[in-house]
Amino acid sequence: MSEITEKQYRHLKQEVETTKTAAERAKGALDATINTLKSEYGVDNLKAAKKQLATLQKDAEAIEAEFVEAFEAYETKWKGQEE
């Protein structure tokens, strides 16, 4: 069995503490993100958020196409009638 020195032990202990802190920070960020998803978008997990995002993107594309069509109709109707 391999023994470690006190210096190695302290180093490993510090690495463990650093890793624990990073994990806690990441969990806190994840919790905050989930809370934001819940409060702003009414979803409580990543799968539901992705589904809602896809729906919103489709809606945005449809609205954009509608706008372009209306703008082109406007230009056709009023072209050459500028003051």
RALIN-V293435 format. One record per residue. N is the residue number from 1. RES is the residue in one letter. SS is DSSP state (alpha for helix, beta for strand, coil for the rest). OMEGA is omega as a letter, one per 30 degrees, with the letter a starting at -180 (999 if undefined). Layout:
[[N/RES/SS/OMEGA] [N/RES/SS/OMEGA]]
This chain:
[[1/M/coil/a] [2/S/coil/l] [3/E/coil/l] [4/I/coil/l] [5/T/coil/l] [6/E/alpha/l] [7/K/alpha/l] [8/Q/alpha/l] [9/Y/alpha/a] [10/R/alpha/l] [11/H/alpha/l] [12/L/alpha/l] [13/K/alpha/l] [14/Q/alpha/l] [15/E/alpha/l] [16/V/alpha/a] [17/E/alpha/l] [18/T/alpha/l] [19/T/alpha/l] [20/K/alpha/a] [21/T/alpha/l] [22/A/alpha/l] [23/A/alpha/l] [24/E/alpha/l] [25/R/alpha/l] [26/A/alpha/l] [27/K/alpha/l] [28/G/alpha/l] [29/A/alpha/l] [30/L/alpha/l] [31/D/alpha/l] [32/A/alpha/l] [33/T/alpha/l] [34/I/alpha/l] [35/N/alpha/l] [36/T/alpha/l] [37/L/alpha/l] [38/K/alpha/a] [39/S/alpha/a] [40/E/alpha/a] [41/Y/alpha/l] [42/G/coil/l] [43/V/coil/a] [44/D/coil/l] [45/N/coil/a] [46/L/alpha/a] [47/K/alpha/l] [48/A/alpha/l] [49/A/alpha/l] [50/K/alpha/l] [51/K/alpha/l] [52/Q/alpha/l] [53/L/alpha/l] [54/A/alpha/l] [55/T/alpha/l] [56/L/alpha/l] [57/Q/alpha/l] [58/K/alpha/l] [59/D/alpha/a] [60/A/alpha/l] [61/E/alpha/l] [62/A/alpha/l] [63/I/alpha/l] [64/E/alpha/l] [65/A/alpha/l] [66/E/alpha/l] [67/F/alpha/a] [68/V/alpha/l] [69/E/alpha/l] [70/A/alpha/l] [71/F/alpha/l] [72/E/alpha/l] [73/A/alpha/l] [74/Y/alpha/a] [75/E/alpha/l] [76/T/alpha/a] [77/K/alpha/a] [78/W/alpha/a] [79/K/coil/l] [80/G/coil/l] [81/Q/coil/l] [82/E/coil/l] [83/E/coil/999]]
